[in-house]
């Protein structure tokens, strides 16, 4: 028998934000890569983004997850710093959305993929993502 009090929110372990040097092309005045802050994504946020990224596949007659769009949205949502929603930052890269901005800021494919991997690791999305991919296939 467990105690209900152990399940209360104040007893839940908080997932911490992480810092990651996403690119070598953005540096401080000493030439050190800037650290980006990324946060875990909640289940509700994940479900909302997943729903937004479902597309109808007319060939199969089913809905499927647009994986690239999903990962771009989740990755942008996880970024705390820099603020990808900042209009001045978006304007400086001539883009209109956080997803476009992150692709412009991390314009080397290997850096972008490494960053996506970090976001997935912070939120433990690797397991969730593989499970959802299998779900979408069935």
N, C-alpha and C positions, 0 to 999 in steps of 0.2 A: 504494500500500500504506500503510495507516495503522498507527500503533502502538497496541497494545492498551491501554497505560498511559493514553492520552488519554481512554479511555472509562471509566476507574475513577471511582467515586463522588466521590472527593476533587477531581476535576477538573470536576465538574458545577457549573454556575452556580446559585447558590441564589436562589430567588425570595423577594423581601423582603415583609414585612408592610407595609401602608399604614395611614395614619391618616386618618379622615374625620369631619367634623362631620355626624352623621346627622340631627340635629334641632335646631331653634332652641329647642325647649321644655325642653331639659335643659341647664342652664348652670352654670358655676362661680360662685364668690362675686362675681366682677367682671362677671358677665353674659355671659361668652363661652361659646359653645356647647361642650359637652364633646366631646372627640375620642374616637372609637371606633377600636379597632384591629381590622383584618381581615387574614386570612391566606389564602394560596392553598390551594385544596383539591387533594389528591392524586388521581391516577387511581383508586387503590383506593377512596378515600372516595367519589368520584363514582359509581363502579360500584355500591358498596353502597347508596348513597342511591337511585340510579336503580332498582335492583332492588326496594327497599322501596316505591317509588312507582308500580310497575306495577299496573294494575287491569284486570280482565277486562271487556271491553265486550260485553255480551250481544247487542247489536244487530248487531255485526259478527262476533262469535265470535272476536275477537282480543284480545290484551293491548295496552294503550296506556299511555303515560306520563301520569300525573296531573301536569301541568305546574305548577299552582299549589302542590301539595304538595311537588314536587321542589324548586322554587325556594325555598320557605319553609325546607325542611330544609337545603339547601345554604347559604343565607344565614345561618341560625342557626349552622351548623357552622363557618362562616368567621369568626365573631365571636370575638375573643380577649378584648377588654375593651369593655364590661362582660361579666362572666361570666354568660351567659344560663342557665347550669345552677345558679346559686346559688339555694337554696331561699328565702332571705329576700327576694331580689329578685323571684322569682316570686310569693311570697306577697303582697308589697306591691302587685302588679298583679292579684292574685286569678286567677292562671293556673297551669297545671301543666306546661307544656312550654316549651322554648326558642322554638319556632316561635310559640306563642301570645304569649309575652312580647315578642318583637320586634315583633309586630303591635300590641301595646298601647303599647309605648314609642314606636313610629313610627306613630302613629295617623292621620297625615295621608297620604292615598294618594300624593301627589306625593313626600313624603319617603321613604316606603317604597320606591317604585319607583326613586328616585334611589339609594337605598342598595343595592338589588338590583343595579342597574347597576354600582355600584362593586365589589361582590363579584364579579360576572361579569368585570369588567375586570382585577381582581387575579389571578384564576385563569385568565384568557383563556378563560373558559367561553362567551363569545359564539360562537366558532367551533364549539366542542364542542356547545353547546346547539342551534344551528341544524342541525348535521349529525345529531344524534340525533333532532331533531324530524322531519327528512326520513326518517330510518330508520324511525321509529315510524309514519309515514304509509304506508309501503310494505308 
